[in-house]
Amino acid sequence: MKPLVSVRNLNKIFATPVSRLHVLKDITFEAYQGEMIALMGPSGVGKSTLLHILGALDRPTSGNVLYEGRDVFELKDDMLAAFRNRGVGFVFQFHHLLPEFNTVENTIMPALIAGLTYKEASAKAGHILADIGLSERLLHKPGELSGGEQQRVAVARALMLDPKIVLADEPTGNLDTQTGEELFDLLTQFNRKGMTFIIVTHNESIASRCGRVLKMKDGRITE
């Protein structure tokens, strides 16, 4: 079975006029279709930086990120942008919803960028939002939703283009324990359908429910 994602000798160095910060050091691992992987470690060890590079939001200083054997950082900028929009879903600790837009409008943003019509995107969003229990909140704006509902909209947005992998950075970190568990239950429903997840979390309970845990220390994966 070939890996969905192969990370090879990944390094990231942030340079300033007075110093060099070596954040990621020779990171190497593979992720397979349908896995749910927890990425753990103390604050500042490079977890979010790694996630941003996996999602092509940032470039490595050296090393390779291959999706199904293709090095994404060898793509031209327009192709890389298309990959970032279609191939990867993002869920962050803070939902980053646009306050002036309602639930459906926030959800369909990636689809509109990808070229779907408003009608096509809205129909698909309606199905996803119904699946995650928000069919009664379609016209509500973020300020009219609870924290858990806002994060569900963020999940729906991440799933709009059927990405092969979803990268989640502390998706439950801003929620109370029960709401966080409910959100994680939602992610596992999509994982059972074959969607791959890499989740940065400090929550031991959530990590224990993932199929694999990668722990980071001092910019390296230790296990």
N, C-alpha and C positions, 0 to 999 in steps of 0.2 A: 504493500500500500504506500503510495507516494504521499509525502506531506503536503498539506495545503500551504503552509508557511515554513520556510527555512531561513533561519537567521544565522549568519556566519561571521564570526570574528568582528562583531559590531563595536565600534568605538565612537564616542562623542566627546569632543573637547570644546569647551567654551573659552575663547581667548579674549583677554582684555589687554590694554597697553601695559599692565603691570603684573598680570598673572595668567596662568592657564589652569582651568578647572577640568579635570578628566572625569567626566560624569559616568560614562559607560565604558567598561573595560573588557574587550574581547568576549562580548556576549554571543553565545552560540546555543540554539535550541531549535526544536521543530514542533509544529502544531499540526494536528490532523483534523480532517473534516469531522464535525460532530463532537469535538472535544469541548469541555468547559474547564478552563485553566484559571486558577487563582494566582495572582502575582502579589507577593507579600514582601514586607521589609520595612524598616524604620523610615521615617520621613527623611527626604534628602538623599536617598540612595540611588535615585535615577529611574524609579518606576514610571512616573508620568512621562519623562523624557523618552524612555523606551517605547511607551504606548504611542507617543506622537510620531516617532520614526516608523513604527509599524503601520501607522495610518497615513504615512506620507505627508504629515503636517510639518515635518522637519526632516532634514537630511542628515545622515551620519557623517562623521569626519572620515571614517573608513569602515570597510566591511560591506556586507551584502544583505539585502532582504529580498527573498525570492517568494513569489506567489505562484504556486503550481509550476515552479521551475523558471519563472521569468523574473529577472531582476527589475524591480519597479523603478529604481533610480537610474536605470539606463533609458527610460522612456522620455520622450520629449515633453515639454511642460504641459501642452494641451492634453496629451494622452495621460500624463500623470494626474492631472486635474480630473479627467473623466474617471480614471481608476479610483481616485479618492472619493468621488461622489457616488459611484455605482458599486464598487467592489467592497467598500468598508462602511460599516455603520458605527457611529460614535454616540456614546452616552457619557456625560460628564457628571461630576458631583452636583454642580449647579446647572439647572436645566437649559439655560441660555435660550429660553423662548422669547419671542418678540412680543412685548406687552400690548402693542396695538392690534395684533392679529388674534383671531379666535383659534380654537383647537384644531379645526380642519386646516385652516390657513397655515398654521405653524407646522403641521404634520406634512403638508405637501411640498414644502420648500425644495427639498432635494429633487423631487420628481419634476418640478417646473424647471429647475436648472438643467435637468437631464433632457428636457425637450418634450415631456408629456404635456398634453393639453390640460387645462384646468378641469375639464369635465372628467377626463380619464383619471387624473390624479385624485380628484375628490371622491370618485367612486371607490378607488382602491383604499384611500384613507378611511372611508366609512367602514369598510370591512375590517381593517386592522383595528380601528378604534372600538368597534363592536366586540372584537375578539378579546380586547384587554379591558372591557367593562366601562367604556366611556361613551357609549351611544347616546346617553342623556346629556352629554357635556359638549356636543359638537360645536355649538355657537358661543360657548363661554370663552372669555379671555383669561389669560393666566392669572390675573389678579382675582378672578372669581373661582379659582380652583384651589383645592388643598395642595400641600406640598407633595403628597403621594400622587395625586392626580396630575400635577405638573410634570413629575418625573415619568409618569406613564405616557404622557404626550411626547416627551423626549425619546422614550423607547419606540413609540410608534413612528416618529420621524426617522429614527435610525433604521427601522425595518422597511421603510417605504419602497426601496429599490431592491429588496430581496438580497442583501449583501451576503457574501459567503462567510464573512467574519464580522463580529461586533466587538468593538473595543470599548470597555466600560471603565472609567476612572472614578473609583469610589462612588458608584451609582447610588448606594444606600447611605453614604456618609452624612448626608444632610437631613436624614429622616429618623423618626423614632424607631425603636426596635421592631415593633409589630409591623409598621408600614414598610420598613426595610425588608423584613422577611417576606411580606406580600409581594413587593417588587421583585425580589429574587425568585420567588415562586413563578412569577410571570416570565422571567428570563429562562427558567428551566423548561417551561412549556415549549418555547421556541427551540431550545437546545435539543429537546427530544425529537423535534422534527428534522434534525440534522444540521442546525445552524451552529457555527463555531463561536465560542466566546472566550476572550481573555479579559479577566476582570481584576483590576487593581483594588485591593481591599485590605483594611486593617481588622476586619471582622472575622474572628476565628471560626465562629459558627457558620458563616457563609462559606469560608474557605474549605471547611470540612465537608461541605456538600458538593464541592467541585471534584471533577474526576482526577485532577492533578494540581499540585501546588508547586510553584516555582518561588523560591525565596532568594531575595537579593540582599547583598551586604557589600558596602564600599564599591558600588558600581559593577559588581559581578553577580552572576547567578551561582548560588552556593549549593543548591540541591533542586 
